[in-house]
Amino acid sequence: MKEGALLLRPCVVLLLLVSSCQAARQGQDIRCGACRALVDEMEWAISQVDPKKMIQTGSFRINPDGTQSIREVPLSRSEGNLLELMENVCERMQDYGERTEAATNRKSYIRIRSRSGEAMDLSEATLDSRVTGSLKFACETIVEQYEDELIEFFSHETENVKDKLCSKRTDLCDHALKIPHDEL
């Protein structure tokens, strides 16, 4: 054996592999949790805009046939409104805590601050500034990388956005279909 060479025993190698897999899964959990929280926050913010308010979109130029390509869309689902909402949505990750499922040891993220000010049950949540910082960073990365997809999904009223966006379109969640829809 060469001098300075490191010989690892099989059990040490296995331990290193398990640790590596757990770290990768935790990264997956935080990205998935951030995506699911982002969807919840965007849907809530959209619901706060008066559904009767409309905005005209399209081209204001007159076509050769004398028509214009203008259409009215709900303000809440307009591209401008969605872009504005996406600028601030990741700030709300500070309102989330971490929960570990005992059976699977998977992490999920739940709202720890009520939007209405009412008391919430925090017995299952761990409050940690590192977690909220990681969620915020993951959220910002998702908004940056998937801006077009976010606008596409939120510009129309769509069911199961969490599963469609976070699992099928972006692959951020490998286990989203196992998570009940009322959780993150």
N, C-alpha and C positions, 0 to 999 in steps of 0.2 A: 504494500500500500504506500502511496506517495505521502510524503510528510505534509501535514496540514490538511489532508483530505478528510472529509467528514463522512463517517459511516453511520447511517441512520438505521435503526432497528425497524422492522415492519410495523410494530405498534405505534412508533413515533410518526412514521409516514402516514399511517391511517389517521392518526390524530390530526396531523397537518391538513390532510384532505378534508376531513370532517369540518375543521375550523374554516377552511376556505369555502366549502359549500354553504356553511351557515352564514358567513359574511356576504356571499353572493345572494342568498335568499333574503337576508335583511335589506340589502340594497334593492332587491326586487320588491319587497314589502313596502319600503318607503316611497318608491316611485309609483307603485300601484296606489298606495294610500293617498299620495299627493294628487294623482289623477282623479281619483274618486272624490276627494274633498273639493278639488277645483270644479268638477262637474256640479256637485251640490251647491257650491257657492255661486256659480254662474246661473244655475237654474233659479236659485232664490233671488238673486239680483234682478234677473229678467222678470220674475213674477212681481217685483215691486214697482215696475213701470206700468202706468195706466194703459191697459190693452186697447183703449179707444184712440190713443194718440197714434197718428199715422205720419209717415214721412214719404215724400216723393223721391224716387230713385230712377236712375236711368239717364239717358241723354236728353238734354234740353234743346238739341239741334233739331231742325226740321228736316225730315227725310224728303227725297225727291218727289214722293207721292203726296207731300203735304202733312204727313202725320208725325207725331213725336213718339219716341220710345220711352215713355214715362210710365211708371207704375207706382202704386202706393203699397207700402209694406208697413207692418207695425213698427213703431219706433223702437220698441224693446228688442226686436230681432234684426234691426238694421245693422249693417256692417260698422258704421260709425259708433253706435252705442256699444256693440260687442267689443270693439277695439278699446273703447274707454273702460269698460268693465274689466277687461283683461289686464289693463295697466295696474289695477289695484287689487285684483282677486288674491294674489299670493300673500298680501299683507294679512289676510284673514287666517292664514295657517297657524297663527299664534293662538287661535281659539280652539285648537285641537290637542288632544292628548293621545298617548299610546296605550293600547290594550293588547295583552298577550293571551292567545287562546291556549288554555292548559293542555288540551289534547294534542294539538299540532305544533305548539310553540311558535305559531305564525303571529306576526304583528298586524294589528289593524289600528285605524286611527278614528277616534270619535270626537265629536264636538264637546268641548268642556265648558264653553260659555254660551249661554242662551242668547238668542237674538232679541228676545223680548224682556230679558232681565229676570226671568223666573229661575228659581233654584234648580240645579240639575244633580243627578246621582253621579258622583265621581268615584264611587267605590271601585270600579273596574279600571279606572284610568290612571296612568302614571304621568305626572306632570314634570316635564324636563325641557329646559331651554335648548338643549342640544337637539332634541327631537323636533321641536318647532322650527329650529334653524334649518335642520335637514329637510323638513317638509317644505319650508319656504324655498330653499334652494332647488329642490326637485320640481316644485311647482313652476318656478321661474324658467327652469330648463325646458319643461313641457310646453309652456306658453311660447317660448322662443322657437322650439323645434317643430311644434305642431300648430302654429297659428292658423294656417289655412284650414286644417281639419276642424279646429275649434269653431271657426267662423262657419264652416260648412254645416256642422252639426247643430249649432245654436241658432242659425238663421232660420231654421225650420223647427217646428214643434215635432220632436222625435221621442219615441218611447225607448226606455232602456239605454239612455245615452252612456251611462257608466260602462255597461258591458260592451256596447258597440264601439265606443271610442277607446276605452282603456284596455280592452282585451283584443277585440277583432281588428281594429284599425291600427293601433299603435303597439300592440304586444307588451304593454307596460304591466299588465296583470295576467299571470298564467293561471290564476285560480279564482278569477272574479265570479265565475258562474257558481262557485260554492259559497259565496258570501251573500247573505240575504240582502234584498234591495234597500232595506232601511238602514243598513250599516254602511260604513266606508270600506 
